[in-house]
Amino acid sequence: MTTECRHRLGPLLSDPRELLWRQVHPGFIHDGRVSSQAFTPTPKDEGLLSVARESLTTAKDAFRHHVETLGFASAGVMAVSVGECLDASLNSYDQPLPHNPAHAIVDFRALSDKQTGKTGRKLAALARSRGFVYQQGS
Amino acid sequence: MTGSERAAPAFLTPVFRGQRFEGHGIPLDVLPDLRVYRDLVLELAKVLFLKNNPTRRRVPKGFGDSLRLVLTELREGSAVAVLTRDVAPPEQALLPNVSKDVFADARDLINECVRAAAEGRSVPDSFPRELLGAFDGFGRHLKNDESVELRPPGEDCGPCLGFKERKQLVLLTRTDYRAEVELVGRAVAIGTDKSDFRIELDSGRVVTCPLDARSEREITAAIQDRTRLRVRVEGTGRFDRADTLGRVEQIDELETIDTLEERLRELSALPDGWLDGGGTRISPQNVEKAREILDQLLGGGVNPMPHLYPRPDGGIQAEWSFPPWEVTLALDFAVQKVVLEASDVSSDEEHEEELLFQDQALIEKLRSFLMSCRSDGQGS
């Protein structure tokens, strides 16, 4: 995805109850516990954390798209809600892609590195308390 | 073969199926099941003999010796064992008052019993209920996805005894059954008489296992250093009807796992590009540095053992949850720094500290930071 594409955001997501599916890379799991890094954008993400919208796809289909269509690794899907992101001062935006109309992003760009780490810890704790919403074979 | 010798016909051809039998061999672990089978045939034959001879109170002398089953051949096709009788039927028939081959009848009745279980039918009335418990031993060393086909002589198929059939037969007269078990957890206590110890599983359940004198030192060490040592147990467990493990009855293999070393090995095996094409590998020198720091921290009383993750920049991140605190300790090898950050997720409170690897008081400062978070929770 080009930088221009990544930054072209759709409408702000407004339903605080809507869940946002987040793929968890297998490297970010140890003894079943998910790292806060799974909810923190990496430098190449440029402050935008990729997620998929509950209202447009299921956690299982989001997983299959990530693994089978994109060829990326995922140990399963966790979730945070739009409202939980708002509570952490993060806006979420619709960002449909040609091959993935359910794609959305959580915008960390206004946060400093330290605030990003802190927010990642908070979102990860919320997601952990919810547990995996999809794992292969489940 | 000389003229006086003759090939004994097979009494039973058990065909073992499953991954362990694909090499056409039978693991020694499974052989005790064949002995249990022999004992079951013998016990059942005694019952059948006495039923056929209602005036007799006991079986003739030498009855038991007349069934000597031997493993004479292993054939390919998964693992095909051939059991023959060391004493062939004509000789066996010379036993006083044994005019009928009750051993063959017993074999056929066992087969019928297994077939009934496989097909969901009632076991034959002629099968004594008190002998159903033998299935707790026969097939016990098979794993849940393995089975043994009991092929009678002259037939090219027979009923299959697997986990499902065995459990069904045992539970007809008992409230629990035995099966292979593998557990990994933390050893938490040794019983007062030192005959058993307890393992806490990741689910929080505590399971009692037998302890022998040879393992006592190993288990004691695992209890003392439970922050980083886990115990893996393989053996036989006793399960209830709902498949809940009650206790481990016998341990075949016991191993202590150093979880810090195990995780560092996993992290050091990550290649460049481990994060979907991104992600720098962690160099052996950096793994060694992480080992040095974490080893001292854990040795200094910090517990529990943190969860360890790779960082995209080739660093390592340790994390603890001490509710409401979420703590990360990032090892940044490029700048030789430890970055400690703790967030209270129930408020906006935040603590952070950056320390150089070369700081003489590094471990004490890390320990102090972590223990201040621990005062609010046990941690995980």
Interface residues (C-beta under 8 A of the other chain):
Chain A: H25 G27 F28 H30 D31 G32 R33 S35 S36 Q37 T42 P43 K44 F72 A73 K114 G117 K118 R121 K122 A124 A125 L126 R128
Chain B: D202 T259 R263 L270 W274 L275 D276 G278 G279 H307 L308 Y309 P310 R311 P312 Q317 E319 S321 E326 T328 E341 S343 V345 E350 E352 S380
